[in-house]
Amino acid sequence: MTEKFAVRSALSTTPAYIPGKPPQAVEGIESYKLSSNENHLPPLPGLTDVIAAAATTPALYADPAVSALTAELAAHLDRPAEMILFSAGASEMISALANITLEAGTEVVYPWPSFEMYPQIASLRGATHRRIGLTEDFRHDLDAMADAITDSTRLVFLCSPNNPTGSAIRTDEFEQFMARVPQHVIVVLDEAYREFCTDPEAVDGLTALDAHPNLVLVRTFSKAHGLAGLRIGYAVADPEIILELRKAVLPFAVTAVAQAAARESLSRVSEVEVRAKEIAATRDELIAGLREQGWDVPDSHGNYVWLPLDAKSADFEQACLAAGIAVRNLQDGVRISIGPDASMRRVVDIAAEFRARYH
Ligand SMILES: Cc1ncc(COP(=O)(O)O)c(C=O)c1O
């Protein structure tokens, strides 16, 4: 907390977001950044041409209503455009959701470990955290989350597939949970990694939305669509919630380049889905390779794998860094993003050596 400048007191307990580290250069080998859950595949063929063509008028503001893309997404989702709002990545939407619900004296319920932005924005808004640990098999403890809801609860975060553990919420457990949530409490279903999910029982946010007007889906073009650097995501929700969110997103935050790239990618969504499933297959191979060595790795439905290393997390991160690979050390464990095959083979080798040293 600065004593020099007049900032809000909530900042004294708010950590800054810690992004994934870059890899260290190691002589003679290629380095890989597996610390930010980026899509490692090259852009869709022709996509960079679309981006270049959209970048010829940088002096102009983009369409603030994101009209064309909103109409196209509405048609794709078969929902009215009034239910859709774009933002500069899902991150901006998560921030906007906190801004429309949280303040001192209110409470937010979220799972942990999960996406680090949830506690960050809760702290920034001065809200009380109800942080609910995952179950032993790294799933949302939805009973405990429902128990944690009080008269002061304004917001609940669910993350499926969960970052960093990869577990997906099943439809039956989701429905049981929603039946216990008061209808005025906004529940966010963060589906940032939905395209990588291969669990047939996983809840489908869009279907769930029809039965639950207090549900807000948060989605992004950063992960499966591979547009993280362009910053574009969106919410799907009841038009009344969308109206409130409109007040909380920044005007002109979604650039013309991001809109054009997202339109192109959406128009070729079947190609995106095929690529997402390729990444999912690599993920499952990595999990199988690690399990063969004896690691206790939970099933993952994201483009990453979770190693619950607890106190050994920092040592594993160091072992990876020394071998030219950056992973994400989240203290309870290490998250490894899916990368090119060569990087996955190296991770398996590092993991084998690490086990030999520790077991
Ligand atoms: C669970 C989850 N939600 C949302 C986001 C935000 O994504 P973006 O702001 O790039 O759309 C991330 C990014 O890593 C994430 O892991």
The ligand as a Gaussian input file, in Angstrom:
#p B3LYP/6-31G(d) Opt

LIG

0 1
 C      -10.025000     -19.895000     -16.907000
 C       -9.647000     -18.683000     -17.671000
 N      -10.577000     -17.757000     -17.899000
 C      -10.292000     -16.649000     -18.582000
 C       -9.030000     -16.416000     -19.074000
 C       -8.761000     -15.129000     -19.772000
 O       -8.509000     -15.294000     -21.091000
 P       -8.416000     -14.068000     -22.089000
 O       -8.472000     -12.810000     -21.279000
 O       -7.120000     -14.221000     -22.795000
 O       -9.596000     -14.205000     -22.987000
 C       -8.025000     -17.350000     -18.868000
 C       -6.673000     -17.109000     -19.382000
 O       -5.733000     -17.812000     -19.147000
 C       -8.346000     -18.518000     -18.141000
 O       -7.415000     -19.433000     -17.884000

